[in-house]
């Protein structure tokens, strides 16, 4: 976690040559499309996300 503002959290990860960031809403439930978008921004596949 990099930072938090209101109900959203900012995450970042480095893949060696660049840094990817994703803004994630802090709600009990996240819509499927929102989760897919977050995973795409983070450069994660659904399987990689499940392994976290």
PAGUMAR-152489 format. One line per field, with one value per atom (N, C-alpha, C): residue number from 0; x, y, z; residue in one letter; atom name. Coordinates in pm, whole numbers. Layout:
miza	(NUM ...) $
px	(X ...) $
py	(Y ...) $
pz	(Z ...) $
guti	(A ...) $
kelo	(CA ...) $
***
This chain:
miza	(0 0 0 1 1 1 2 2 2 3 3 3 4 4 4 5 5 5 6 6 6 7 7 7 8 8 8 9 9 9 10 10 10 11 11 11 12 12 12 13 13 13 14 14 14 15 15 15 16 16 16 17 17 17 18 18 18 19 19 19 20 20 20 21 21 21 22 22 22 23 23 23 24 24 24 25 25 25 26 26 26 27 27 27 28 28 28 29 29 29 30 30 30 31 31 31 32 32 32 33 33 33 34 34 34 35 35 35 36 36 36 37 37 37 38 38 38 39 39 39 40 40 40 41 41 41 42 42 42 43 43 43 44 44 44 45 45 45 46 46 46 47 47 47 48 48 48 49 49 49 50 50 50 51 51 51) $
px	(85 0 90 61 139 73 -57 -129 -278 -349 -494 -554 -662 -733 -881 -948 -1090 -1112 -1199 -1233 -1155 -1044 -963 -819 -757 -619 -537 -415 -325 -217 -205 -103 -5 119 219 306 353 448 542 665 766 781 788 811 953 1040 1179 1212 1134 1163 1066 954 857 779 708 624 478 400 256 180 80 -3 -148 -222 -364 -436 -546 -631 -744 -762 -860 -958 -1089 -1188 -1194 -1208 -1218 -1365 -1427 -1567 -1575 -1682 -1699 -1705 -1773 -1785 -1741 -1671 -1627 -1690 -1745 -1807 -1705 -1751 -1663 -1582 -1647 -1577 -1470 -1498 -1400 -1280 -1304 -1194 -1110 -1174 -1099 -1010 -1065 -989 -869 -889 -779 -671 -710 -612 -536 -605 -541 -439 -477 -386 -263 -284 -175 -89 -134 -60 -71 -183 -205 -313 -296 -402 -492 -613 -699 -634 -559 -491 -382 -306 -204 -268 -382 -454 -500 -551 -595 -481 -359 -243 -189 -236 -186 -229) $
py	(-117 0 123 214 336 448 465 571 541 620 607 746 764 891 859 890 859 710 665 523 448 505 440 423 312 281 271 320 314 211 113 9 26 -14 -8 -132 -174 -285 -262 -305 -290 -423 -415 -537 -539 -460 -456 -333 -307 -193 -77 -102 5 -22 78 65 73 -24 -26 15 100 140 104 80 52 119 184 246 148 113 12 73 64 114 22 82 3 -14 -109 -141 -290 -332 -475 -557 -506 -576 -483 -542 -468 -534 -453 -506 -585 -687 -774 -693 -603 -522 -433 -381 -299 -383 -504 -593 -630 -659 -691 -574 -453 -334 -316 -337 -325 -427 -551 -655 -621 -570 -531 -420 -319 -209 -259 -358 -411 -512 -552 -649 -790 -820 -952 -1027 -1158 -1242 -1282 -1327 -1375 -1487 -1576 -1684 -1630 -1530 -1470 -1402 -1339 -1274 -1378 -1490 -1597 -1652 -1650 -1703 -1608 -1485 -1388 -1423) $
pz	(0 0 0 -91 -103 -25 -44 26 29 109 118 123 48 51 50 160 169 165 75 68 -40 -86 -190 -142 -184 -147 -275 -270 -385 -357 -446 -437 -553 -532 -638 -631 -749 -753 -870 -854 -957 -1031 -1163 -1241 -1297 -1236 -1279 -1360 -1466 -1553 -1533 -1468 -1444 -1316 -1272 -1153 -1196 -1155 -1185 -1060 -1077 -964 -993 -888 -900 -784 -815 -714 -685 -558 -519 -420 -451 -355 -233 -116 9 44 -21 6 37 101 130 1 -99 -227 -339 -436 -553 -675 -764 -885 -967 -1037 -1116 -1216 -1287 -1387 -1324 -1205 -1134 -1095 -1045 -1007 -1129 -1240 -1363 -1405 -1396 -1432 -1339 -1210 -1113 -1144 -1172 -1205 -1332 -1432 -1557 -1531 -1451 -1419 -1343 -1256 -1175 -1251 -1370 -1449 -1393 -1328 -1270 -1346 -1356 -1409 -1292 -1319 -1210 -1129 -1195 -1123 -1030 -1076 -991 -870 -892 -783 -681 -728 -638 -553 -608 -537 -430 -429 -330 -190) $
guti	(X X X X X X X X X X X X X X X X X X X X X X X X X X X X X X X X X X X X X X X X X X X X X X X X X X X X X X X X X X X X X X X X X X X X X X X X X X X X X X X X X X X X X X X X X X X X X X X X X X X X X X X X X X X X X X X X X X X X X X X X X X X X X X X X X X X X X X X X X X X X X X X X X X X X X X X X X X X X) $
kelo	(N CA C N CA C N CA C N CA C N CA C N CA C N CA C N CA C N CA C N CA C N CA C N CA C N CA C N CA C N CA C N CA C N CA C N CA C N CA C N CA C N CA C N CA C N CA C N CA C N CA C N CA C N CA C N CA C N CA C N CA C N CA C N CA C N CA C N CA C N CA C N CA C N CA C N CA C N CA C N CA C N CA C N CA C N CA C N CA C N CA C N CA C N CA C N CA C N CA C N CA C N CA C N CA C) $
***
